[in-house]
Amino acid sequence: MAESATQAFLEIQDIREGVLLLKNNSIRGILMTSSINFALKSEEEQTATIFAFQNFLNSLDFFCQIVIQSRNINITPYLDSLKDLEEKQTNELLKKQTSSYREFIKEMVVGDVVMTKSFYIVVPYNLMEIFGVKGAQKNFGMVAGSSANSKPMSDDDFQRCKSQLWQRMEYISMGLRRCGLEAVPLTTPELIELFWSIHHPDQAEIGYYPEILPELLK
């Protein structure tokens, strides 16, 4: 089956075992991180956080990418559910309180839309780091920055790269914990939903996501 127009431009070849497998045989893991309210911290706490984060960045001997995603979330379904709850209330006092709460939320959120921010760290690994440039070119036809002539990665090589990738992700998680942040790796379904929502923002905004096949729920 021919690739769709979108698939032709995507560098992602497959998603399995919580890992992005790219067309050039490099792989990526994605950590979703928590956030802290930096402005509410004392000056001493801010200085300590900055120093810890600086030490964390200086300790890395590999590249990683920090991604911040801002997205609108339509709360109309939530308001509708409150309205249904209000109509089902038999206690008059609870009915009025539900109505007041619904109006409060409606007035607080202009346009019935709220903005959410998500924070991710993309962690890379590729076969060149195991075999070296010459070895990767010889065994897999790999050329840096190109996927045109790359041979498929074997299961054994995938597992070797994945093991090294997990070590990097665990190292990053430990470093972020010293900064007061928590980081968790995205699973295969979560990665699918993330990239689907990036390319279908309007549908994701209203809470619609495609059905994920059971064999992918690993």
N, C-alpha and C positions, 0 to 999 in steps of 0.2 A: 504494500500500500504506500502510495506517495505521501511524503510529508506535507503537512499543511503549511501555509505561509508563515504562521507563527513558529511552528516547530523548526522550520528551515533556518531561522535566525537564532534559535535558542542553542546555547552551548551544552545543555544538559542532555546526556544520552539516556540515563536511567537513574532511578532513585531506589536504593535497596539497603536494607539493614541500617536505616538512618543515615545513609551516606549518599551524597550527590556524585554520580559518576559522569564526568564530562567527556565530550567527544574526542578530546586529545589524550584521554586515559589518565588525566589527573583527577583527584577526588577532593571533595569538600565536605566538611562537617559544619553545622551551624548551631551555635549556642544562643539561647534566648536568655537575656540577663534582666535582673531587676533594676530598679533605679532608686536614687536617694534624693531627698529634697535638700540640695546643697545650701540653698539660701537660708534655711531655717537652722542650720548648724552654727555653733559658735565659731569665732575666728580660729581658735585652737583646733577645733575639730575639722574645719575646712583645710587648715594647713596640713594636718595629719593625713587627711584623705588625699590631698594633692601629692604629698610626699610618697604615700603608699602607691598611688597610681603611677607616679614617675618611676619608682623602683620596679614596678611590675613591667612597664614598657621597656625599660632598659635591660631587663632580664631575658627578654625574648630573643631567640636566635633564629626566628623564622618570621615570615610575613603573616599578617592577618588583617582582616578588614572589619571595621566597625560600621554598622549600618543602623540608621535611625529611620523608622518608618512611621509616618503620620497618616492617619486614616480617619475619615468621618464614619461615625456609627449612627445610623438612623434609629432613634428611640421610639418611633411611632408604634411599633409592635408592643413595646413595653407600656406605653400610655394606653393602648387599646386593651391590654390585659388588665390594667388597673380599672379601666372603665367597666369591663366585664365583672371584675371582682366587686366593684361598687354596686352594680345592679343586682348581684346575687346576695348582698348583705341583707340579713333580716333584722339586725340590730340597727336602729336608726342612728345612734351615736357613732358606731363604727362606719356606717354608710357615709355620714358627713365627714368623718376624719379621712376616709379613703378619697373622697371627692376633693377635700382640701389639699391632701398630699399630691393628688394628680395635677391639680391646678398649679401648685407650687413648683413641681417639676417642669411643667409646661412653660411657665413664665421664666424659670431660671435658665432653661436651655432655649436660646433664640433659634427659631427655625426647626425645632425638634431634632437637632443634630448636635452630637458631642464629638469632640476630637480626642482620639487616643494615640499615644505614642508607644511604639514597641522598639526594643533595643536588641540588636543581634551582633554576634561576632562570627565572621566566616573564617574558618580555619582550613588551610590548604595542605595537600600532600600530593606528590606525584612520583612516578616510577623513576625519574632521573635521580631522585634522592637515594634510591636503593642501588640502581645499576650504573649511575653516572650518565653523562650525556651520550658518550659513545655506545655504552651498553644498551641504553634505551633506544637509540637510533637503530642499532643492529637487530635487537630482538623484537622491537615493536614498530619500527619505521617512524619513530617520533621525531618531530622537528619542533623546537620551542615556538610556542605561539600558534601552532598549526595543528589541525585535526584531519587534514585531507588524506594523509597516507597512514594514519595510525591503525595498527592492528588491535583487535579486541583484547582486553585484559583478561587473563585466565582467572579462575576462581582462587587459585593459590596466591597469585600476585595481588588480587583484590584483598584477600584476607591479611596479607603481609602489610599492605599499605593502610588498611583499616586499623590494624593494631597500632601502627605508628601514629595514625591520626588520632585515635582515642587517647594515646598518651599526651599528645599536644593539647587536646581539649581538656583533659583532666588537669594539666599544668596550668592552663588559663583559668579554669574554675577555681583552683586553689589560690592563684594570684588575685583574682577578683574578690574572693572571700576576705582577703586581708584589707581590701578597700571598702568592706561593708556591703558587697554586692553578692547576689546569688546567681549562678548560671547553670542552666540545664540544657542538655543536647536535645534537639528536636528529633522526634521519631519519624519514620517514613510517612505515616498519614499526616503528621503535622507539617512536614516539608511539602507534601503535595498540596495541602490546603494553603500554605504560605504562598507558593508560586502561582497557584490558581487564582488567589485573591489579588496578586499583583497584576495579573493580566485580565482580571474581571472585577475591577474595583466597584462598579455600580451594583453588581449582584452580591458581592461580598458585603457591601455596605448595609444591605437589608437583611443580612444573615443567611443568605443562601450559599450552600456549598454542594459540590457534586458528590454523589455516592461513591465511596471508595470500595473497591473489590476486596473481599475477605482475605485473599492471598497476599494483599499488600499491607495488611494490618499486622506488621511485625516490627 
